[in-house]
Amino acid sequence: MMQMTQELRAAMQEKAQACGFALCGVAAVPAAGSQEEAAEAAYFSQWIAQGHGGEMGYLARGDEQGVLLRSSLRVAMPWAESVLVCAVDYSANAPLSTDAAPPDAGWIARYAWSGDATRAEKPLPPTDYHTVILARLRRLEQELQARCGADVQTRCYVDTGPIVERNFARYAGIGWAGKNTCVLNEQRGSWLLLGVIVTSLRLPVELTSLAAADRCGSCTRCIDACPTDALIAPRQMDAVRCISYLTIEKTGSIAEELRPLMGRQVFGCDICQDVCPWNAKAQRKGAVSVPLPEMQPRGELINPSLDWLASLDAASFRTLFRGSPLERTRLKGLRRNVAIAMGNSGDSRYLPKLQEWSGAEDAALREAAAWAAERIHTAGSASIE
């Protein structure tokens, strides 16, 4: 079996930097039957059994024996021996979701602002981090294969494979899993997107990195700030309550008791990262990178007007968001989320649009619009009293 050498690791890290990655490390896959493998499998299996994955059925896929694919990398890829973990820094010199904002502004998660600054169009044409990172990973993979030949097996993933990337990010020394479940790096904070290359190269013990130390300490700001109490314990998330899940993955109607807690979020949520002291420290130190050219923020998506989002029709949605992360929620999902944000604003200016949507074909939008209109009426009555 071929193995990773110190020279090869250094060459791959140098190539990763040339490909635009801010960080790159190599992690060994826990041995079959090891304590690490057993702990990972038990944690993930329990999380799925408790229903915390919600409608994300792909997380609960198993092999022919019913063993969860994501419980251990060796379940899906018995040949896997090591993982190259690469991170893109997507922080930007732009407002946080927790900063003061115009009263009519919604919020789109920071990672979804991405646009391609290599093209001269204004506004920037949309990009999706999956596509951007995968293209750069492929270049890194080609370098590895050129150096090792046909004897090495590889597989590239960007949030799409049967692998829990944050576990390998910790093993590779990239960062630890914060109490908000995001990977945290001491210098760069958590504004990181991960891509991995699974390989058949054995990593010798002497080349194994020290796992990133947990430096959250006694801080619980992310847990305390989560509006929906999705962070049920340190490093434990009930995705069913997470605003990112609700606005992106959840189909149909959103539970009524959660709607008031969603605030102005219309796609994803950054609150637990925006309040993190490690992110604030990284910004103060200027340790964050300039985003990749294809990950530059599109100005129109920062604190976007709810009126503007509500005005989008199918054609304009496709034009603005084809190839963007926002494509995932589709127009009907975005409208549902905007309706809830309008209701939470309490602003009566939105009543005509909500009245229009109350007759929409989509049942979830009709329900959200009716709820939002009633919430605005109730807020208005309370202010008069």
LUMVOGU-689289 format. One record per residue: x, y, z of N, C-alpha, C in turn; residue in three letters. Coordinates in pm, whole numbers, plus 50000, padded with zeros to 5 digits. Example, Ala and Ser with C-alpha at 12.3 -4.5 7.8 and 13.67 -1.06 7.14 Angstrom:
// residues 2
513194943150780512304955050780513204967050780ala 512854977550708513674989450714512905000350787ser 
END
This chain:
// residues 385
500854988050000500005000050000500885012550000met 500585021649909501345034049905501025042450027met 501965050850065501735059250181502115073650153gln 501565082350232501875096550224503265098850282met 504065106650213505385110250263505375124950304thr 506385128550379506485142450421506615151650301gln 507395147150202507595155250081506295156750003glu 505525145849993504255146349921503255155349992leu 503195154250123502275162850198502625177550178arg 503915180750185504335194650167504005199550026ala 504205190849927503905194649789502415197049770ala 501575188649832500135190249818499645202849889met 500245206050002499855218250073500255230649994gln 501425229949929501865241049844500935242649725glu 500555231349664499635231849551498265237049593lys 497825233049712496525237649762496515252749777ala 497615258249826497715272749838497655279349701gln 498325273249604498305278649468496925277849407ala 496115268249452494745266649402493765275949473cys 494265283849567493415293649634492875289549769gly 493275277949820492785273749951493555280950061phe 492815285350162493435292450273494145282850367ala 493625270650379494185260750470494155247050404leu 495115238650438495125224850388495835216050489cys 495235204950523495845195350613495515181250569gly 496195171550629495965157550596495615150150724val 494565141950717494115134350833494075119550800ala 494405111350899494275096950884492835092850910ala 492355083050836491035077450862491155068150983val 490305069951085490395061251203490355046551165pro 491175038751230491255024551201489935017651231ala 489645007151152488424999351175488434993651316ala 487324995651388487224990551524487894999051629gly 488485010451589489175019051685488175026551772ser 488685031951880487845039651972487285052051903gln 488105058351819487645070251747486495066851654glu 486655056051577485615052051484484325048751558glu 484435041651670483255037851747482535049951803ala 483305059651850482705071751907481975079751801ala 482585081151683481955088451574480655081651531glu 480725068451517479555060851473478415062051573ala 478735060951702477705061651805477045075451807ala 477855085851796477315099551801476385102051683tyr 476865098651561476065101451442474795093051440phe 474915080451475473735071551474472675076451572ser 473105080951689472155085951788471495098751739gln 472275107251675471735119951622470645117151520trp 470885107751431469875104051331468665097751399ile 468885088651494467795081651561466885091351636ala 467445102351684466655112351757465875121551664gln 466035119851534465275127651438465825141551412gly 467065144151453467615157551439467965161051294his 467955151051205468245153951065467045158650986gly 465865158151045464675163050978464415156250845gly 464115164250743463795159050610465025155950526glu 466225157550582467445154850506467715139850506met 466885132750431466935118150429468255112450383gly 469005120050302470295115050253471275112350368tyr 471075119350481471965117150595471745103450659leu 470565097750637470215084950700470395073150605ala 471045075150492471265064050400472235054050460arg 471955041250433472815030650485473295021350376gly 474185012150414474655002150318473664990450315asp 474034979650251473124968250237472734962150371glu 473584963950471473294958750604472574968950692gln 472314980850635471624991150710472524999850795gly 473844998250784474785006650859474845020350794val 474695030850872474685044450818476005047350748leu 475915052250625477115055050547477995065550614leu 477375075250678478155086050739478605082750882arg 478305070850930478755067251065480255064551068ser 480815060650954482255058350942482605058950794ser 483695065750762484095066850622484375053150562leu 484785043750645485115030350594483875022450553arg 482705026650596481475019850554481265021950404val 481405034250360481195037450218482435034850134ala 483605036950192484865035550118485865027550200met 485785014450196486685006050277488165008250245pro 488445013550127489825015750086490425028750141trp 489595037250200490055050550245491065049450358ala 492175056850345493215056850447493545070850498glu 493365080750413493665094450453492755104150379ser 492665116150433491795126450374492555139750371val 492655145550251493155159250240491975168550266leu 492125177350361491065186650397491505200750359val 490735207150274491055220650228489935230250269cys 490315242450299489335252350343489465265250263ala 488325270450221488235283550156487685293350257val 488315304850267487875315450358486895324450281asp 485655325350330484665333450256484235345850333tyr 485025349650434484685361850507484805373850413ser 484115384350447484145396350363483975408650452ala 484505419750405484365432250478482965437750453asn 482005432050525480595435350503479855433850635ala 478645439350644477895438750769477615424450816pro 477385423250946476925410751006475415410951016leu 474825399351031473365398751046472925405051176ser 473845405951272473515411751403473725426751408thr 474265432651301474435447251296473105454051265asp 473045466851296471855474651261471665474351110ala 470405473151067470105471950925468845480050893ala 468645483250766467405490150727466195481950771pro 465105488650808463935481450860463285472150759pro 463545474450630462905466050527463845455150476asp 464975452950545465995443650495465755429450543ala 465945420050450465995406050487467445402050507gly 467695389050528469085384550543469285371650465trp 470345371550386470795359750313472145355750371ile 472335342950398473575338250459474785342550377ala 475815345950447477035351550388477615342850276arg 477625329750296478245321050196477485321450064tyr 476205325650067475365325649947475425338949872ala 476255348349917476415360849844477295359049720trp 477855347549698478965345349606478675349349462ser 479665356249403479605360249264480985359749200gly 481035359149070482285357348998482845370648951asp 483865375449023484475388348989485455387248873ala 485675375248822486555373848705485845377948577thr 484525379548586483735383748471483315398248490arg 483235405448382483035419948388481595424048412ala 480695414548419479285418048433479005424648568glu 478075433848568477605440248691476085439648692lys 475435434448795476075428548912476785415448879pro 477585410748973478365398748950477475386848920leu 477835378648823477065366348798477215356848915pro 476165349348947476185340749066477105328749052pro 477595324049166478345311549171477895303749294thr 478175290749292477875282049405479185276449458asp 479375277149588480655272849644480955258249613tyr 479925249849599480165235949563480975235149433his 480525242649333481165242549202482555248749208thr 482665259949277483935267149286485005258649355val 484655252949469485645245149545485965232049474ile 484945225549416485195212849350486175214349233leu 486045225149158486945227449045488385228649094ala 488585235149205489935236849260490435223849323arg 489535216249383489915203149437490365193849326leu 489695194449211490065185949098491495188749053arg 491895201349055493265204749020494255198749119arg 493875199049245494715193149350494765177949335leu 493625172149302493555157649281494445153449164glu 494425161149057495255158148940496745158348977gln 497125167749061498515168449107498885155949186glu 497985151749272498235139749353498365127349265leu 497475125949169497515114449080498745114548990gln 499175126348951500375127448868501605122948945ala 501605125549075502745121949158502725107349200arg 501525101649214501405088149268501035077649164cys 500535082049050500175072648946498875065448975gly 498655054448905497385047248913497215039549043ala 498265039249125498185031449249497375038249358asp 497025050849339496265057949442494815059749399val 493905056749488492475059349466492125072649530gln 491275080249466490865093249521489395095549494thr 488825104149577487425108249559487285122349617arg 486745131649540486575145549585485135148149628cys 484975155749736483635159249782483605173549836tyr 482505180149810482215193249871480785192449922val 480605188250044479275186950107478375176850037asp 478935167849960478075158949882478345144249908thr 479345140949986479725127050004479375121450141gly 479525108350157479225101750285480365103550384pro 480635115850419481745119050508481365130950594ile 481705130450722481475141650812482765149950811val 482775160150727484005167550700484615173750825glu 483785178750915484345185851030485185176651119arg 484855163651122485675154351200487085153851145asn 487195153051012488515152250950489235165650952phe 488475176650953489105189750969489805190551105ala 489185184751206489815184651339491045175651340arg 490915163651282492065154551278493235160751202tyr 492925168651099493965174551015494555187251077ala 494015191651190494515203551255493975216451198gly 492975215451109492375227451048491615235651152ile 490865228951238490085236051339489285226251422gly 488705231351527487885223051615486405225751588trp 485555216551631484115218551617483655227551731ala 483205239551696482745248851797481425244451857gly 480995251551959479735248252024478545250551933lys 478775258151824477705259951723477795249551612asn 478675239651629478925228451536479735232451413thr 480105245151399480935249551288482415247051318cys 483215244951215484655243651233485235257351262val 486015258151369486625270651411488145269651403leu 488745279451339490195280251330490645292051415asn 491715290151491492135300251587492505313551520glu 493045312951399493435325251329492325330851242gln 491495322251185490535326551083489085326051127arg 488795320851243487415319751285486695308551212gly 485395310451186484595299651128484075302450988ser 484495313550927484005316350792484775307850692trp 484615294750704485355285250622484415275450553leu 484685272550428483985262250354484975251050323leu 484565238650347485485227350338485295219250209leu 486395214350157486385204550050487375193650088gly 487105181250051487985170250091488315161349971val 489495155349979489895144949884490205132549966ile 489365122449952489595109750020490615101949938val 491635096150003492675089049930492945075349993thr 493595066949915494005053749963495435053850017ser 496025065650029497385066850080497385065750233leu 498145056350283498235054950428499075066250485arg 498605071950596499335082750661500125077150778leu 501455077150768502255071950878501995079551008pro 502165072651119501905078751250502735091351269val 503985091151223504865102651246504425115051169glu 503545113251070503045124750994501645128951038leu 501115122151136499775125451184499795138751258thr 498905147651221498825160751287498145159351423ser 498465168551509497745169251635496335174351606leu 495335167651659493955172351640493825186351699ala 493085194751629492915208551676492275208651814ala 492865216351903492355217152041491085225352046ala 490185221552133488925228952153489225241352234asp 488995252952176489285265652244488035274052268arg 486885267552273485655274952303485585278752452cys 486265270852535486245273752678484845273652735gly 484565283352822483245284152887482245292652809ser 482675297952695481805306852616480595299252563cys 479435305452573478195299652519477415309952437thr 478115319852382477415330652311476595325452194arg 477115315652121476365310252007475095303252053cys 475195295452158474025288352211472985298252261ile 473455308352332472545318352389471875326752281asp 472565328852169472045337852065471105330851967ala 471105317651962470275310651864468795313251892cys 468085319751801466695323751828465745311851848pro 466035300851782465105289451785465555278251879thr 466625280651954467175270452045467535257651971asp 468085259251850468495247551773469755241051830ala 470575249151900471775243751963471365238452100leu 471045225652104470455219652224471485216652330ile 472745216852293473865214752385475125218452309ala 476255220452379477485223352306477785212652200pro 477965217452076478285208851962477165199051928arg 475955202451966474805194051931473695202951875gln 473325200351751472295208251686471105199551647met 469925204551678468695198651626468375206351498asp 468735200451385468575207451258467125211351232ala 466195203851287464775206651265464395220551314val 465165225951410464885239251464465805250051406arg 466805245951331467785255551280467195263951167cys 467415277051171466865285951070467435282850932ile 468685278650925469235274850795468465263050737ser 468185253250820467395241750774465995246150734tyr 465355254250817463975258350792463835266150661leu 464815274750632464695283450515465235277050387thr 465985265950399466595259950281466115245550258ile 466235237250359465955222950343464485219350365glu 463815226750452462445223350488461495226450372lys 460735216550333459715218650230458365220850296thr 457455226850223456115229050277456095239450387gly 455145238150477454935248150582455965246650695ser 456315257850753457195258350869456315259150994ile 456695251751097455895251451220455605265551270ala 454355267951304453935281551339454695287151458glu 455035278651554455725283851673457155288351644glu 457705283851530459065287751495459115300451411leu 458025303751345458025315151251458405328451317arg 457845331851433458215344751493459695345451530pro 460325333851550461715333351593462695334851478leu 462185334151356463045334551237463465348651198met 462795358851255463175372551226463145375751079gly 464225381751030464295386150890465075376550801arg 465395364850852466205355250775465365349250662gln 465865350550539465135344950425465895333750355val 467195332450384467975321250329469175319150419phe 469105308450497470205305550588470205314750708gly 471245313450791471355321350913472815321650955cys 473275333450995474675335151038474795339051186asp 473715339351259473725345051393474755338451483ile 474785325051485475695318251578477165320651542cys 477445324351417478805327851378479075342751401gln 478065350951379478245365351395478565369251539asp 478105361451635478355364851776479605358151830val 480275349951750481425342251798482645351251819cys 483245351051938484435359351963485615355951873pro 485715343451829486835339851743486715346651607trp 485505348551557485335355751432485665370551450asn 485235376151561485545390151588487055392151601ala 487715382651665489165383551681489875382751548lys 489415373651461490025372251329489875385151248ala 488715391451258488495404051186489415415051240gln 489545415751372490395426151433491855424351392arg 492295411851385493685408951352493945409651203lys 492895410751124493065410950979493585397750926gly 493245386850997493775373750960492975367050850ala 491805372350818490975365950716491495369150577val 491195360450483491665362250346490655370150264ser 491145375850154490235381350053489575369449986val 488245369249976487585357749914488095355149773pro 487975342649730488345339049594487585347849495leu 488115349949374487405358149275485965353549250pro 485765340049254484425334749231483535335049355glu 484085339849467483325340249593483165354549644met 483295364249556483125378049597481655380749629gln 481375388849730479985391649764479285400149658pro 478085396049623477245403649532476475413949616arg 476745426449591476235437049676474735436849696gly 473985432949592472525433149600471975422749698glu 472825413249740472345402749830472665405649977leu 473345416750003473665420650141472525429450193ile 471855424850297470675431950350469675435150239asn 469255425150163468355427850049466975432550095pro 466385441250018465045446150047464025434950032ser 463135433550130462085423550122461155426450005leu 460915439149978460085442949863460705437849733asp 462005439649721462695435249599462615420049585trp 462875412849692462805398349687461385393649652leu 460395400549708459005396749683458595399449539ala 459275408749474458905412549337459435402749233ser 460315393749271460935384649174459905374749120leu 459905373248988459075362848926459985351348885asp 459425341248821460205329448787461395332748698ala 461185341448601462255344848508463375352548577ala 463035362348659464065370248727464785361948833ser 464075352748897464705343848994465775335248925phe 465415329848807466385321748734467595329948692arg 467345342048645468435350648599469395354048714thr 468815357248828469625361548943470325350149014leu 469685338449016470175327949106470515314649040phe 470465313748908470895301348845472395299548872arg 472765288148928474155285848965474535291649098gly 473555296249175473785301949308473245292449414ser 473755293149538473165285149645471665287449662pro 471195299549630469775302549649468875294649556leu 469455288849453468665280749362468045268849436glu 468695264549544468245252649616466855254349678arg 466565266449727465285268349795464135270349698thr 464475273349572463495275949466462655288349498arg 461975293249397461235305749414460135304349519leu 459425293049519458325291849614458835291349758lys 460005285349779460565285149913461015298949957gly 461625306349864462075319849897460875328649931leu 459805327549852458605335549880458015332250017arg 457965319350051457475315450183458305322050293arg 459625321850276460515327750376460355342850383asn 460195349250267460015363750264458695367550332val 457665359750309456375362450373456515362150525ala 457225352450577457425351550722458225363450773ile 459265367250699460055378950739459205391650737ala 458315392750638457415404250634456515404550756met 455985393050794455145392450912455905396351037gly 457145392151047457945395451165458335410151170asn 458305416951055458635431251052457545439651117ser 456295434751111455175442451164454785454151078gly 455345455350959455145466950872453915464850782asp 452955473750794451705472450718451885474850569ser 453025480350527453265482450385453275469350307arg 453525458450377453615445550310452255438650294tyr 451205444350350449895437750347449375435250205leu 449525444650111449025441649975449695429349913pro 450995428249927451695416549872451255403849944lys 451115404650075450675392850151449255388950112leu 448425398950085447065396050041447085388949906gln 447975393549817448125387049687448565372549705glu 449545370249792450085356849813449095347649886trp 448145353649956447175345250028446285337349931ser 446325341049803445585333549702446505325649611gly 447765323749655448745316649571448395301949555ala 448905296049451448675281849426449375273149529glu 450565277549573451345269649669450755270949810asp 450405259549870449745259550000450615265450110ala 451925262550107452825267750211452915282950205ala 452935288450083452985302950068451665309050114leu 450545302950077449245308250122449195308950275arg 449605298250339449545297650486450485307850549glu 451725308750495452685318250550452205332650533ala 451605335550416451125349150390449965352750483ala 449045343450503447915346050592448405348050735ala 449335339850777449915341250912450605354750927trp 451395358650825452135371150831451205383150836ala 450145382850756449185393950756448515395250892ala 448145383950950447515384151082448505389451187glu 449755385851174450765390551270450925405751260arg 450895411051137451025425451120449785432551176ile 448615427051150447385432951204447415432951356his 447865422151415447935420951560448925431151618thr 450065432651549451065442351596450505456551587ala 449755459251479449165472451463448135475451569gly 447315465451601446275467251706446925469651841ser 447995462551868448665464051997449285477952011ala 449815483551898450435496751905449395507651927ser 448185505451873447115515351892446665515652037ile 446555503852095446155503052235447195509152327glu 
END
